[in-house]
Amino acid sequence: MKKTFKKKSAMHSEVISGFDRPQGGSRYADKQPERKKGIPKRQAAGRRRRRDSRLLIWLLVILMTAAVCLAGAWIFSLWKEKQTGKTQKLLDQIQVDLTKLDSPYAILLDDETGTVLASKNGDDRIYPASMVKIMTVLTAIETIDDLDVKIQMSYDIYDALYEQDASRAGFEPGEQVTARELLYGALLPSGAECCVQLALESAGSQEAFVEKMNANAEKLGLTGTHFTNVTGLHNDDQYSTPHEIGKILQAAVKNKTFYEVFTTHFYTAPATEQHPDGFTFWSTMFKNTTDEAVNGGEIIGGKTGYTDEAGHCLASAAKIDGRIYILVTAGWAQDTNSATYHISDAFLAYNQIAPTESMK
């Protein structure tokens, strides 16, 4: 059969015996294999294998990490159980006889665990006197944002304190002080003016601040404690137990700021207009002692208290063989002139924790 060819204009392709070629293309273009769009199969398969390998590696890493964490948790639990056993064994060995103390109420606690090591009417209701200031200072630390802010001592708080013969640190009406200085003034010399001013700074009134103190007591699970003021001045409705005062101190010494203040022997307030040379006040715990050493350690801090109704009280802490112990005594020697009798009870109790060979 004879092929026929048609000539078209230069703008068109040739038409050959009834089938067309693409414009401008080669006559053999129709014989070239068609290229598939997208990634070649071999390349796509390689990518899938690499992706799957990465996922497998990540899965192995996660499984190994989980295994290490579980093993670590198991080892830690064994270590913790062993340490707990050692601690309990240590505490079981402590034999302290609080009947030897003159104070009618006393309790000794291990600070870390809260374990009661010895008790003498430790859960009986008492009037806490100035041991209340432990909760006052702890609550102030937790509620005042800036302890170094300058505060002017209120003129309105002094008349009532003078009338009640409340103990004072020595800050004067109108004096510019910081909240941190008031913490030292409240705990060391038992300054009532410091406590009231801290309450005003934190809550606007003593009454509102006392509500915070009682809320704190509730958080600590205390059911035998109720506060009515921030100073510890007697009120029939303000009460606690030696055990619960011990729990408050246990919580307080875990606060870094409280611990720093509580364990300070004396503090010098900086110069002000009222005190151009500044002035120094001492801890009521340490000013009457010449040596804080006890067998195996030392007494590190204490808050004394006294009212006619409460008798002489002391909430103290001692570090012995690396552990902290808390002792609360109350209600003793209301008719004595001695200033150190309740502190001597503390030495008598703490010295039994790690007795010397001669005492065993």
ChimeraX attribute file (.defattr): number of C-alpha atoms within 10 A of each C-alpha:
attribute: neighborCount
match mode: 1-to-1
recipient: residues
	/A:1	3
	/A:2	5
	/A:3	7
	/A:4	9
	/A:5	11
	/A:6	10
	/A:7	10
	/A:8	10
	/A:9	8
	/A:10	8
	/A:11	8
	/A:12	11
	/A:13	16
	/A:14	20
	/A:15	16
	/A:16	14
	/A:17	11
	/A:18	8
	/A:19	7
	/A:20	12
	/A:21	15
	/A:22	13
	/A:23	11
	/A:24	11
	/A:25	11
	/A:26	10
	/A:27	12
	/A:28	8
	/A:29	11
	/A:30	12
	/A:31	8
	/A:32	7
	/A:33	7
	/A:34	8
	/A:35	7
	/A:36	7
	/A:37	6
	/A:38	7
	/A:39	9
	/A:40	10
	/A:41	9
	/A:42	8
	/A:43	10
	/A:44	12
	/A:45	12
	/A:46	11
	/A:47	12
	/A:48	11
	/A:49	12
	/A:50	12
	/A:51	12
	/A:52	12
	/A:53	12
	/A:54	12
	/A:55	12
	/A:56	12
	/A:57	12
	/A:58	12
	/A:59	12
	/A:60	12
	/A:61	12
	/A:62	12
	/A:63	12
	/A:64	12
	/A:65	12
	/A:66	12
	/A:67	12
	/A:68	12
	/A:69	12
	/A:70	12
	/A:71	12
	/A:72	12
	/A:73	12
	/A:74	12
	/A:75	12
	/A:76	12
	/A:77	12
	/A:78	12
	/A:79	12
	/A:80	12
	/A:81	12
	/A:82	12
	/A:83	12
	/A:84	13
	/A:85	12
	/A:86	12
	/A:87	14
	/A:88	13
	/A:89	11
	/A:90	10
	/A:91	16
	/A:92	10
	/A:93	12
	/A:94	14
	/A:95	13
	/A:96	19
	/A:97	15
	/A:98	24
	/A:99	15
	/A:100	11
	/A:101	20
	/A:102	18
	/A:103	23
	/A:104	15
	/A:105	25
	/A:106	31
	/A:107	26
	/A:108	29
	/A:109	22
	/A:110	19
	/A:111	23
	/A:112	14
	/A:113	13
	/A:114	16
	/A:115	13
	/A:116	16
	/A:117	21
	/A:118	20
	/A:119	21
	/A:120	19
	/A:121	18
	/A:122	23
	/A:123	16
	/A:124	13
	/A:125	16
	/A:126	23
	/A:127	29
	/A:128	33
	/A:129	28
	/A:130	30
	/A:131	30
	/A:132	27
	/A:133	25
	/A:134	24
	/A:135	25
	/A:136	27
	/A:137	28
	/A:138	22
	/A:139	22
	/A:140	25
	/A:141	22
	/A:142	13
	/A:143	17
	/A:144	17
	/A:145	11
	/A:146	11
	/A:147	18
	/A:148	12
	/A:149	12
	/A:150	14
	/A:151	17
	/A:152	15
	/A:153	23
	/A:154	16
	/A:155	11
	/A:156	10
	/A:157	15
	/A:158	18
	/A:159	10
	/A:160	10
	/A:161	17
	/A:162	12
	/A:163	8
	/A:164	11
	/A:165	11
	/A:166	16
	/A:167	17
	/A:168	19
	/A:169	21
	/A:170	17
	/A:171	21
	/A:172	18
	/A:173	15
	/A:174	14
	/A:175	17
	/A:176	17
	/A:177	21
	/A:178	18
	/A:179	24
	/A:180	21
	/A:181	19
	/A:182	27
	/A:183	26
	/A:184	27
	/A:185	29
	/A:186	30
	/A:187	31
	/A:188	28
	/A:189	23
	/A:190	28
	/A:191	24
	/A:192	28
	/A:193	28
	/A:194	27
	/A:195	26
	/A:196	25
	/A:197	22
	/A:198	31
	/A:199	26
	/A:200	19
	/A:201	18
	/A:202	21
	/A:203	17
	/A:204	12
	/A:205	14
	/A:206	21
	/A:207	15
	/A:208	13
	/A:209	25
	/A:210	21
	/A:211	16
	/A:212	21
	/A:213	24
	/A:214	18
	/A:215	16
	/A:216	16
	/A:217	21
	/A:218	14
	/A:219	9
	/A:220	13
	/A:221	12
	/A:222	19
	/A:223	11
	/A:224	18
	/A:225	20
	/A:226	19
	/A:227	23
	/A:228	21
	/A:229	23
	/A:230	27
	/A:231	27
	/A:232	27
	/A:233	25
	/A:234	20
	/A:235	13
	/A:236	9
	/A:237	12
	/A:238	18
	/A:239	21
	/A:240	23
	/A:241	26
	/A:242	30
	/A:243	28
	/A:244	22
	/A:245	30
	/A:246	29
	/A:247	20
	/A:248	21
	/A:249	27
	/A:250	21
	/A:251	17
	/A:252	20
	/A:253	22
	/A:254	12
	/A:255	13
	/A:256	11
	/A:257	17
	/A:258	21
	/A:259	16
	/A:260	12
	/A:261	23
	/A:262	26
	/A:263	21
	/A:264	17
	/A:265	17
	/A:266	18
	/A:267	17
	/A:268	14
	/A:269	20
	/A:270	13
	/A:271	13
	/A:272	14
	/A:273	11
	/A:274	13
	/A:275	14
	/A:276	9
	/A:277	12
	/A:278	12
	/A:279	15
	/A:280	14
	/A:281	19
	/A:282	20
	/A:283	25
	/A:284	21
	/A:285	27
	/A:286	22
	/A:287	14
	/A:288	12
	/A:289	11
	/A:290	7
	/A:291	9
	/A:292	14
	/A:293	16
	/A:294	21
	/A:295	15
	/A:296	17
	/A:297	19
	/A:298	19
	/A:299	23
	/A:300	21
	/A:301	25
	/A:302	29
	/A:303	26
	/A:304	27
	/A:305	26
	/A:306	22
	/A:307	17
	/A:308	12
	/A:309	16
	/A:310	21
	/A:311	20
	/A:312	26
	/A:313	29
	/A:314	28
	/A:315	28
	/A:316	25
	/A:317	29
	/A:318	26
	/A:319	19
	/A:320	20
	/A:321	12
	/A:322	9
	/A:323	11
	/A:324	19
	/A:325	25
	/A:326	30
	/A:327	28
	/A:328	31
	/A:329	34
	/A:330	29
	/A:331	25
	/A:332	20
	/A:333	17
	/A:334	14
	/A:335	9
	/A:336	9
	/A:337	8
	/A:338	9
	/A:339	12
	/A:340	14
	/A:341	16
	/A:342	25
	/A:343	21
	/A:344	14
	/A:345	21
	/A:346	27
	/A:347	18
	/A:348	18
	/A:349	21
	/A:350	27
	/A:351	19
	/A:352	19
	/A:353	23
	/A:354	19
	/A:355	16
	/A:356	11
	/A:357	6
	/A:358	5
	/A:359	8
	/A:360	7
